């Protein structure tokens, strides 16, 4: 597990805890370590741009953006190469699940707009562990959707800098990046590495007080 630099209200899990959305034992252990409630709100990700607004713990349906203004309510997504991004304003916290489809559709911009339509501007963000440009091999159809973010894998095939494209969507919002490639680091689940069904979670919350 890692916490973004300078941030105390979010955590990026690793394979140690697995998908704590659905594993109650792992969720309790992770929540205890973080000092938060083990009653989380979560989404089923579908690689789109739909927004779920959490007001209580539990299943918030199919979406790739979850946000809440409820103090103390942890919200969560899960990833295994896709990019987790946490956004904060003074009254709201949101998490974005961004694969290449969501990135191409502007999922981060959608999340920012959704949060700001309901309250103050987004003040900061954190980008979590994800597949890096050295490892994200794609076909020409995907490559064409990310002009300016073309890359090459370590084995010489076309790739996309997915994290870079999403950072561009953050615009001028100050943000930190966890420089961890899930494909390269076996402490993390990676679908591209071995077609795993495992997932790690990102969890964030608004602090009490």
C-alpha atoms as one frame of an Amber mdcrd trajectory, in Angstrom:
protein
   0.000   0.000   0.000   1.171   3.524  -0.688  -0.144   6.955   0.183   0.334
   9.921  -2.150   3.012  12.391  -1.106   1.574  15.063   1.136  -1.832  13.364
   1.302  -3.411  11.636   4.298  -6.891  10.934   2.921  -6.224   8.389   0.184
  -4.366   5.135  -0.320  -3.347   3.043  -3.289  -3.505  -0.634  -2.411  -1.383
  -3.417  -3.848  -1.764  -7.168  -4.248  -1.286  -7.668  -0.501  -4.840  -6.533
   0.212  -6.366  -7.428  -3.164  -9.882  -6.320  -4.032 -11.000  -5.094  -0.636
 -14.308  -3.902  -2.121 -15.561  -7.477  -1.918 -13.136  -9.168   0.495 -14.409
  -8.208   3.946 -11.313  -9.500   5.738  -8.993  -7.487   3.520 -11.235  -4.440
   3.770 -11.208  -4.565   7.559  -7.430  -4.966   7.634  -6.851  -2.098   5.229
  -9.383   0.133   6.974  -7.807  -0.554  10.347  -4.381   0.347   9.005  -5.745
   3.584   7.554  -7.937   4.449  10.543 -11.139   4.667   8.477 -14.538   2.965
   8.429 -14.708  -0.476   6.826 -18.078   0.438   5.317 -17.125   1.591   1.802
 -19.016   2.838  -1.223 -17.818   1.349  -4.514 -18.623   0.972  -8.200 -18.571
  -1.665 -10.920 -16.284  -0.252 -13.595 -17.308  -0.466 -17.254 -14.671   1.662
 -19.079 -16.958   4.637 -19.628 -17.481   8.093 -18.156 -20.554   7.615 -15.956
 -20.522   9.268 -12.528 -21.778   7.712  -9.288 -22.490   9.972  -6.317 -22.122
   8.054  -3.074 -24.235   9.058  -0.080 -23.952   5.807   1.865 -21.847   2.632
   1.885 -22.401  -0.137  -0.626 -22.825  -0.748  -4.336 -23.205   2.471  -6.350
 -23.756   0.685  -9.652 -21.912   0.780 -12.971 -19.640   3.805 -13.383 -16.005
   4.801 -13.740 -16.144   7.874 -11.529 -17.252   7.804  -7.906 -17.525  10.897
  -5.732 -18.866  11.828  -2.328 -19.371  14.853  -0.106 -20.125  12.700   2.949
 -17.442  13.174   5.570 -15.881   9.901   6.682 -17.395   7.758   3.912 -14.626
   5.860   2.094 -15.093   5.454  -1.660 -13.216   2.884  -3.711 -12.362   1.584
  -7.153 -10.159  -1.323  -8.263  -7.518  -1.620 -10.970  -5.018  -4.013 -12.517
  -3.170  -1.726 -15.011  -5.789   1.017 -15.501  -5.029   4.382 -13.920  -6.591
   5.377 -10.569  -6.845   9.130 -10.030  -8.067  10.800  -6.843  -9.478  14.331
  -6.984 -10.170  16.651  -4.060 -12.041  19.898  -3.589 -12.737  21.483  -0.220
 -16.086  19.651   0.024 -15.841  16.612  -2.259 -13.533  13.710  -3.044 -13.700
  11.639  -6.205 -11.875   8.687  -7.739 -11.547   8.026 -11.449 -10.950   4.607
 -13.026  -9.257   5.260 -16.376  -8.388   2.684 -18.976  -7.639   3.698 -22.544
 -11.325   3.864 -23.484 -12.107   6.181 -20.586  -9.020   8.254 -21.239  -9.939
   8.669 -24.900 -13.459   9.710 -23.848 -12.174  12.365 -21.422 -13.095  10.629
 -18.181 -10.912  12.902 -16.027 -12.407  16.044 -17.551 -15.871  14.599 -16.919
 -14.990  13.924 -13.282 -13.670  17.444 -12.755 -16.797  18.934 -14.301 -19.053
  16.731 -12.177 -17.303  17.729  -8.964 -17.230  21.414  -9.818 -20.879  21.468
 -10.869 -21.730  20.469  -7.321 -19.289  22.655  -5.411 -15.904  24.366  -5.247
 -13.094  23.843  -7.776 -10.910  20.752  -7.669  -7.787  21.765  -5.774  -5.459
  18.790  -6.114  -5.128  15.267  -7.453  -3.087  12.092  -7.108  -2.345   9.560
  -9.837  -1.799   6.005  -8.645   0.149   2.962  -9.805  -0.712   1.931 -13.373
   0.774   0.443 -16.498   3.568   2.655 -17.820   4.388   3.777 -21.333   7.240
   1.246 -21.531   4.779  -1.618 -21.200   1.421  -0.503 -22.598   1.481  -2.128
 -26.027  -1.403  -1.126 -28.303  -2.572  -1.513 -31.856  -2.715   1.231 -34.436
  -6.407   1.885 -33.732  -5.691   2.792 -30.099  -2.481   4.620 -30.923  -4.392
   6.909 -33.279  -6.607   8.070 -30.389  -3.678   9.454 -28.390  -1.824  11.909
 -30.625   1.197  13.286 -28.837   1.341  10.378 -26.396   2.780   7.714 -28.674
   5.530   5.632 -27.115   7.437   2.390 -27.619   7.536  -0.657 -25.374  10.759
  -2.068 -24.016  10.407  -4.776 -26.661  10.043  -2.314 -29.512   6.324  -2.282
 -30.299   3.903   0.681 -30.420   2.696   1.899 -27.030   0.763   4.745 -25.408
   1.691   6.945 -22.460  -1.698   6.527 -20.801  -0.671   8.240 -17.577   0.695
  11.200 -19.523  -2.552  11.616 -21.456  -4.549  11.654 -18.240  -2.205  14.137
 -16.593  -2.897  16.448 -19.520  -6.623  16.211 -18.711  -5.844  17.457 -15.202
  -4.691  20.721 -16.739  -3.360  23.146 -14.136  -4.601  21.149 -11.134  -1.605
  20.407  -8.872  -1.016  16.672  -8.647   1.391  13.992  -7.517   2.153  10.755
  -9.356   3.063   7.374  -7.898   5.880   6.299 -10.224   5.026   2.599 -10.116
   4.359   0.453 -13.186   1.917  -2.330 -12.379   3.173  -4.391 -15.334   6.766
  -4.285 -14.116   6.235  -4.478 -10.354   5.015  -7.884  -9.224   3.753  -6.421
  -5.960   0.772  -5.274  -8.061  -1.802  -7.130 -10.092  -1.409  -6.633 -13.840
  -3.877  -7.957 -16.368  -1.444  -7.283 -19.209   1.291  -9.276 -17.488  -0.588
 -12.512 -16.815  -4.348 -12.044 -17.436  -4.962 -12.083 -13.682  -8.438 -11.739
 -12.241  -6.905 -10.014  -9.204  -7.392  -6.322  -8.533  -5.958  -3.771  -6.106
  -8.026  -0.964  -4.673  -7.751   2.778  -4.434  -9.650   4.254  -1.521 -10.207
   7.908  -0.567 -12.311   9.824   1.918 -13.072  13.238   3.399 -11.600  13.587
   6.880 -13.621  14.149  10.003 -12.926  17.624  11.299
